[in-house]
Amino acid sequence: MFGKSFQRKYALSDQGVKNTKQATVWTVIVNLVVMGGMGILYLMMTRFMDTLTNGAPLPGIWLFVGLILAFVALSMLTHLQQYRATYGLVYGEVKAVRITIAERLRKLPLGYFGKRDLADLTETIMGDVNRLEHVWSHCLGYLYGSYISTAIIAVMMLIYDWHMAMACLWGVPVAFGLLFGSRKLAKRNSERTKAAGIQVSDGIQETLENIREIRATNQESRFLDDLNGKIDHHEKVMIKGELSTGIFVNAASVIMRLGVATTILTGTALILSGQIDFMLLFMFLLAITRVYAPFDQALALIAEMFVSQVSASRLMEIQDTPIATGADSFAPKGHDISFQNVGFSYDDKQVLRGVSFTAKEGEVTALVGPSGSGKSTCARLAARLWDIDSGKITVGGVDIASVDPEVLLSDYSMVFQDVVLFDDTVMENIRLGRRGATDDEVRAAAKAANCDEFVVKLPKGYDTPIGENGAKLSGGERQRISIARALLKNSPIVLLDEATASLDVENETKVQGALSRLLEGKTVLVIAHRMRTVEAADKVIVLADGKVAEEGSPAELITRQNGIFRRMTQLQASSAEWSI
């Protein structure tokens, strides 16, 4: 019952399966204890009816008081244990699941995130886990416990009188059969609702992120109309899904409740024929209330469980995605980065084809080429942010595919075009480069990256919060903080992807001077479009159509007739003379 397929169907951890087993056991015990209370009531009524009809002595009242008190105490104890097993344990499971997902995402290759948008992943971590939390705490243990306890009670009823038992219980399998028959429809409606909800989240996120551009181009009405359309569509899909599910749930409930009518009719017929007495009918009417009570909620829970399987499959998709693994030690002989016949594709589009070059330690190696030639891809592959399709990349002779990415990245400092900053102070954003760095070390790195001139103008200097992703700073200021972070880390390998793209000419010169001094002796891989950025490079790798088209020093490449590097240099020189 609680095997691997069950575990995957509801995205449970091993501990979650154990919790469900405990909740099921205590639900069975609670249902049987409550049925025992019905037995006490039946016993009392039988004794009193015997006194009224046959003149038998009235039973001792204190015996029944004792039984009732014992029942209340046992009921409270079992209900408390059931609550702890169904709710208390599950809430801890939710925390563990979210942490597990976060850890999994942290170890997934970067290429995975190129296929999933932020709104979708956020919905999985928050919305899907919330939905499954309700299923884990309110549905699984309760429903499976009701199955088992009802089966036990049904066997006892069949042994006692199979005619009355069949009259009571026939509606239960019919009702559940109807619901199970509708599960494909429920799953399909849930998938549509989920997709429509993600479209709404994407629309809201897109509008908020681009609000300045929307206002600047007077496109408010168009974007709001589009967003309203997505919200209306989500509402319609949700109503349709809930309506269809509600029809089946209510139909199943009505069918099951018909068992009360058939119990009364069957019992009346049997009384008239002299086969049973009134008290037996009374006993079955008491029993049927306890048989139906757990399933009143269970019918709605089953529908929710069908829907939750869509959320579970989304969680399992993350869990099933292979993570980047490797050794937890990294001891290269030097830090030369060597690409050996490397091939790489984004989905079905091949980006690199047989790329081979070496970025030597102590040298600055520049990657240049037209847009889309694979420059930034090479930088990310060098740090194993993605795994290559073919060939090999080594650092100091060690295949980076054999090293755990987190261990590997301890030897890398990176400054990419897309700067990522946190809603914290300037000081703490730079300190991310090296945990435990002193304030003086942070300031030294900031000064080397030319951050001082704008930090001193901030209200609290280095202790000034800079907003979400550095919203309170300009593009050039954000990039300088990113450079300071890389300088503070002081790793033997430095990857710079358009590191000075957002700086003016004066600041670019200052930062490049700082980089030249502080990166001495390191393996430096620079990606740049502007030829001025790579003039001081020791070697230039020119990429075109995913291949190495040219290789050599800037001085060598500039002399090659019809060379790509020479042509790019001439084009940029011509564009520099252009004016309005």
Backbone hydrogen bonds, N-H to C=O, Kabsch-Sander energy under -0.5 kcal/mol:
donor,donor_aa,acceptor,acceptor_aa,energy
7,Q,3,G,-2.1
8,R,4,K,-2.6
9,K,5,S,-2.4
10,Y,6,F,-1.5
11,A,8,R,-1.0
12,L,7,Q,-2.6
17,V,13,S,-2.0
18,K,14,D,-1.8
19,N,15,Q,-2.5
20,T,16,G,-2.2
21,K,17,V,-2.2
22,Q,18,K,-2.3
23,A,19,N,-2.7
24,T,20,T,-2.4
25,V,21,K,-2.5
26,W,22,Q,-2.4
27,T,23,A,-1.9
28,V,24,T,-2.3
29,I,25,V,-2.2
30,V,26,W,-2.5
31,N,27,T,-2.5
32,L,28,V,-2.3
33,V,29,I,-2.5
34,V,30,V,-2.6
35,M,31,N,-2.2
36,G,32,L,-1.9
37,G,33,V,-1.6
38,M,34,V,-1.6
39,G,35,M,-1.6
40,I,36,G,-1.9
41,L,37,G,-2.2
42,Y,38,M,-2.4
43,L,39,G,-2.6
44,M,40,I,-2.3
45,M,41,L,-2.5
46,T,42,Y,-2.4
47,R,43,L,-2.1
48,F,44,M,-2.4
49,M,45,M,-2.6
50,D,46,T,-2.1
51,T,47,R,-1.7
52,L,48,F,-2.2
53,T,49,M,-2.5
54,N,50,D,-2.1
55,G,51,T,-1.0
56,A,50,D,-1.3
63,L,60,G,-0.6
64,F,60,G,-1.0
65,V,61,I,-2.1
66,G,62,W,-2.4
67,L,63,L,-2.1
68,I,64,F,-2.7
69,L,65,V,-2.5
70,A,66,G,-2.4
71,F,67,L,-2.4
72,V,68,I,-2.6
73,A,69,L,-2.4
74,L,70,A,-2.6
75,S,71,F,-2.8
76,M,72,V,-2.5
77,L,73,A,-2.2
78,T,74,L,-2.5
79,H,75,S,-2.4
80,L,76,M,-2.2
81,Q,77,L,-1.9
82,Q,78,T,-2.5
83,Y,79,H,-2.5
84,R,80,L,-2.3
85,A,81,Q,-2.3
86,T,82,Q,-2.6
87,Y,83,Y,-2.6
88,G,83,Y,-1.4
89,L,84,R,-2.0
91,Y,87,Y,-2.2
92,G,88,G,-0.9
93,E,89,L,-1.4
94,V,90,V,-2.1
95,K,91,Y,-1.4
96,A,92,G,-2.0
97,V,93,E,-2.7
98,R,94,V,-2.4
99,I,95,K,-2.2
100,T,96,A,-2.4
101,I,97,V,-2.6
102,A,98,R,-2.5
103,E,99,I,-2.6
104,R,100,T,-2.4
105,L,101,I,-2.9
106,R,102,A,-2.1
107,K,103,E,-1.1
107,K,104,R,-0.7
108,L,104,R,-0.8
108,L,105,L,-0.7
110,L,385,L,-2.9
112,Y,109,P,-1.7
113,F,109,P,-0.6
113,F,110,L,-0.9
114,G,110,L,-0.8
115,K,111,G,-0.5
115,K,112,Y,-1.2
121,L,117,D,-1.9
122,T,118,L,-2.7
123,E,119,A,-2.2
124,T,120,D,-1.7
125,I,121,L,-2.5
126,M,122,T,-2.6
127,G,122,T,-0.5
128,D,123,E,-2.8
129,V,124,T,-0.9
130,N,126,M,-2.2
131,R,127,G,-2.3
132,L,128,D,-2.3
133,E,129,V,-2.4
134,H,130,N,-1.5
135,V,131,R,-1.4
136,W,132,L,-3.2
137,S,133,E,-2.4
138,H,134,H,-2.7
139,C,134,H,-0.5
139,C,135,V,-1.7
140,L,135,V,-2.3
141,G,136,W,-0.6
143,L,139,C,-3.5
144,Y,140,L,-2.7
145,G,141,G,-2.0
146,S,142,Y,-1.8
147,Y,143,L,-2.2
148,I,144,Y,-2.1
149,S,145,G,-2.6
150,T,146,S,-2.4
151,A,147,Y,-2.1
152,I,148,I,-2.2
153,I,149,S,-2.5
154,A,150,T,-2.9
155,V,151,A,-2.2
156,M,152,I,-1.9
157,M,153,I,-2.5
158,L,154,A,-2.7
159,I,155,V,-2.2
160,Y,156,M,-2.0
161,D,157,M,-2.9
165,A,161,D,-2.2
166,M,162,W,-2.4
167,A,163,H,-1.8
168,C,164,M,-1.9
169,L,165,A,-2.5
170,W,166,M,-1.7
172,V,169,L,-1.3
174,V,170,W,-1.1
175,A,171,G,-2.5
176,F,172,V,-2.3
177,G,173,P,-2.3
178,L,174,V,-2.0
179,L,175,A,-1.8
180,F,176,F,-2.8
181,G,177,G,-1.8
182,S,178,L,-0.7
182,S,179,L,-1.0
183,R,180,F,-1.0
186,A,182,S,-2.2
187,K,183,R,-2.7
188,R,184,K,-2.3
189,N,185,L,-2.4
190,S,186,A,-2.1
191,E,187,K,-2.2
192,R,188,R,-2.0
193,T,189,N,-2.5
194,K,190,S,-2.6
195,A,191,E,-2.3
196,A,192,R,-2.4
197,G,193,T,-2.4
198,I,194,K,-2.1
199,Q,195,A,-1.8
200,V,196,A,-1.7
201,S,197,G,-2.2
202,D,198,I,-2.9
203,G,199,Q,-2.4
204,I,200,V,-2.5
205,Q,201,S,-2.5
206,E,202,D,-2.8
207,T,203,G,-2.2
208,L,204,I,-2.4
209,E,205,Q,-2.5
210,N,206,E,-1.6
211,I,208,L,-1.0
214,I,210,N,-2.6
215,R,211,I,-2.3
216,A,212,R,-2.5
217,T,213,E,-1.5
218,N,215,R,-1.3
219,Q,214,I,-2.8
223,F,219,Q,-2.3
224,L,220,E,-2.7
225,D,221,S,-2.5
226,D,222,R,-2.2
227,L,223,F,-2.4
228,N,224,L,-2.9
229,G,225,D,-2.1
230,K,226,D,-1.8
231,I,227,L,-2.3
232,D,228,N,-2.7
233,H,229,G,-2.3
234,H,230,K,-2.3
235,E,231,I,-2.3
236,K,232,D,-2.4
237,V,233,H,-2.6
238,M,234,H,-2.4
239,I,235,E,-2.6
240,K,236,K,-2.5
241,G,237,V,-2.3
242,E,238,M,-2.8
243,L,239,I,-2.5
244,S,240,K,-2.2
245,T,241,G,-2.1
246,G,242,E,-2.7
247,I,243,L,-2.2
248,F,244,S,-1.5
249,V,245,T,-2.4
250,N,246,G,-2.7
251,A,247,I,-2.2
252,A,248,F,-2.4
253,S,249,V,-2.1
254,V,250,N,-2.3
255,I,251,A,-2.3
256,M,252,A,-2.4
257,R,253,S,-2.2
258,L,254,V,-1.1
258,L,255,I,-0.6
259,G,256,M,-1.7
260,V,257,R,-1.7
261,A,257,R,-0.7
262,T,258,L,-2.3
263,T,259,G,-2.0
264,I,260,V,-2.2
265,L,261,A,-2.7
266,T,262,T,-2.6
267,G,263,T,-2.7
268,T,264,I,-2.7
269,A,265,L,-2.3
270,L,266,T,-2.4
271,I,267,G,-2.3
272,L,268,T,-2.5
273,S,269,A,-1.6
274,G,271,I,-1.2
275,Q,270,L,-2.3
276,I,270,L,-1.0
280,L,277,D,-0.5
281,L,277,D,-1.3
282,F,278,F,-2.6
283,M,279,M,-2.3
284,F,280,L,-2.2
285,L,281,L,-2.2
286,L,282,F,-2.0
287,A,283,M,-2.5
288,I,284,F,-2.6
289,T,285,L,-1.1
290,R,286,L,-1.1
291,V,287,A,-1.9
292,Y,288,I,-2.4
293,A,289,T,-1.7
295,F,291,V,-0.6
296,D,292,Y,-1.6
296,D,293,A,-0.6
297,Q,293,A,-0.8
298,A,294,P,-1.5
299,L,295,F,-2.2
300,A,296,D,-0.6
301,L,297,Q,-2.2
302,I,298,A,-2.7
303,A,299,L,-1.3
304,E,300,A,-1.8
305,M,301,L,-2.5
306,F,302,I,-2.2
307,V,303,A,-1.8
308,S,304,E,-2.5
309,Q,305,M,-1.0
309,Q,306,F,-0.6
310,V,307,V,-1.5
311,S,307,V,-0.7
312,A,308,S,-2.6
313,S,309,Q,-2.0
314,R,310,V,-1.5
315,L,311,S,-1.9
316,M,312,A,-2.6
317,E,313,S,-1.6
318,I,314,R,-1.1
319,Q,315,L,-2.1
320,D,316,M,-2.4
321,T,317,E,-0.8
321,T,318,I,-0.7
324,A,107,K,-2.3
325,T,323,I,-0.7
327,A,402,S,-3.2
333,K,396,G,-2.2
334,G,332,P,-1.2
337,I,359,A,-2.7
338,S,336,D,-0.6
338,S,394,T,-2.7
339,F,337,I,-0.5
339,F,357,F,-3.3
340,Q,338,S,-0.5
340,Q,392,K,-2.8
341,N,339,F,-0.6
342,V,355,V,-2.8
343,G,390,S,-1.8
344,F,352,L,-1.6
346,Y,349,K,-2.7
347,D,345,S,-0.7
349,K,346,Y,-2.9
350,Q,348,D,-0.7
351,V,344,F,-2.8
352,L,344,F,-2.0
353,R,546,G,-3.1
355,V,342,V,-2.5
357,F,339,F,-1.2
359,A,337,I,-3.2
360,K,358,T,-0.7
363,E,360,K,-1.6
365,T,363,E,-0.6
365,T,524,V,-3.3
366,A,364,V,-0.5
366,A,539,K,-3.0
367,L,526,V,-3.6
368,V,366,A,-0.6
368,V,541,I,-2.4
373,S,370,P,-1.7
378,C,374,G,-2.0
379,A,375,K,-1.7
380,R,376,S,-2.1
381,L,377,T,-2.5
382,A,378,C,-2.2
383,A,379,A,-0.9
384,R,381,L,-1.4
385,L,380,R,-2.8
386,W,380,R,-0.7
389,D,343,G,-2.3
390,S,343,G,-1.7
392,K,340,Q,-1.6
394,T,338,S,-2.2
395,V,398,V,-2.3
396,G,336,D,-2.3
398,V,395,V,-1.7
399,D,397,G,-0.5
400,I,393,I,-2.3
402,S,399,D,-1.9
403,V,400,I,-1.5
404,D,327,A,-2.8
408,L,404,D,-2.7
409,L,405,P,-2.7
410,S,406,E,-0.5
410,S,407,V,-0.8
411,D,408,L,-1.9
412,Y,409,L,-1.7
413,S,493,I,-2.1
415,V,495,L,-2.5
419,V,417,Q,-1.2
421,L,419,V,-0.6
424,D,422,F,-2.7
426,V,464,T,-1.1
427,M,462,Y,-2.8
429,N,425,T,-2.0
430,I,426,V,-2.0
431,R,427,M,-2.2
432,L,428,E,-0.8
433,G,430,I,-2.0
434,R,431,R,-1.3
437,A,434,R,-1.7
442,V,438,T,-2.1
443,R,439,D,-2.6
444,A,440,D,-2.2
445,A,441,E,-2.1
446,A,442,V,-2.4
447,K,443,R,-2.6
448,A,444,A,-2.2
449,A,445,A,-1.5
450,N,447,K,-1.5
451,C,446,A,-3.2
454,F,451,C,-1.2
455,V,451,C,-2.2
456,V,452,D,-2.2
457,K,454,F,-0.6
458,L,455,V,-1.5
461,G,458,L,-1.2
463,D,460,K,-2.1
464,T,461,G,-1.5
466,I,424,D,-2.5
469,N,421,L,-0.5
470,G,467,G,-2.0
471,A,468,E,-0.6
472,K,466,I,-2.4
473,L,470,G,-2.0
478,R,474,S,-2.3
479,Q,475,G,-1.9
480,R,476,G,-1.9
481,I,477,E,-1.8
482,S,478,R,-1.9
483,I,479,Q,-2.1
484,A,480,R,-2.5
485,R,481,I,-2.2
486,A,482,S,-1.7
487,L,483,I,-2.4
488,L,484,A,-2.3
489,K,485,R,-1.6
490,N,486,A,-1.4
493,I,411,D,-1.5
494,V,523,T,-2.9
495,L,413,S,-3.0
496,L,494,V,-0.5
496,L,525,L,-3.0
497,D,415,V,-3.3
497,D,495,L,-0.5
498,E,496,L,-0.7
498,E,527,I,-3.3
501,A,498,E,-1.8
503,L,500,T,-1.4
508,E,504,D,-2.9
509,T,505,V,-2.0
510,K,506,E,-1.8
511,V,507,N,-2.8
512,Q,508,E,-2.6
513,G,509,T,-1.9
514,A,510,K,-2.1
515,L,511,V,-2.8
516,S,512,Q,-2.4
517,R,513,G,-1.8
518,L,514,A,-2.7
519,L,515,L,-2.2
520,E,517,R,-0.7
522,K,519,L,-1.9
523,T,492,P,-2.8
524,V,363,E,-2.1
524,V,522,K,-0.8
525,L,494,V,-2.8
525,L,523,T,-0.5
526,V,365,T,-2.9
526,V,524,V,-0.6
527,I,496,L,-3.6
528,A,367,L,-1.7
528,A,526,V,-0.5
531,M,529,H,-0.5
533,T,530,R,-1.3
534,V,530,R,-0.5
534,V,531,M,-0.9
535,E,532,R,-0.8
537,A,534,V,-1.4
538,D,364,V,-1.8
539,K,364,V,-1.8
540,V,552,G,-3.6
541,I,366,A,-3.6
542,V,540,V,-0.6
542,V,550,E,-2.7
543,L,368,V,-3.0
543,L,541,I,-0.6
544,A,547,K,-2.5
546,G,373,S,-0.6
547,K,544,A,-1.5
549,A,542,V,-2.9
549,A,547,K,-0.8
550,E,542,V,-1.4
552,G,540,V,-1.8
557,L,553,S,-2.5
558,I,554,P,-2.0
559,T,555,A,-0.5
559,T,556,E,-0.8
560,R,557,L,-1.1
563,G,560,R,-1.5
567,R,563,G,-2.2
568,M,564,I,-2.7
569,T,565,F,-2.3
570,Q,566,R,-2.3
571,L,567,R,-2.5
572,Q,568,M,-2.3
573,A,569,T,-2.1
574,S,570,Q,-2.2
575,S,571,L,-2.3
576,A,572,Q,-1.7
577,E,573,A,-0.7
577,E,574,S,-0.9
578,W,575,S,-1.0
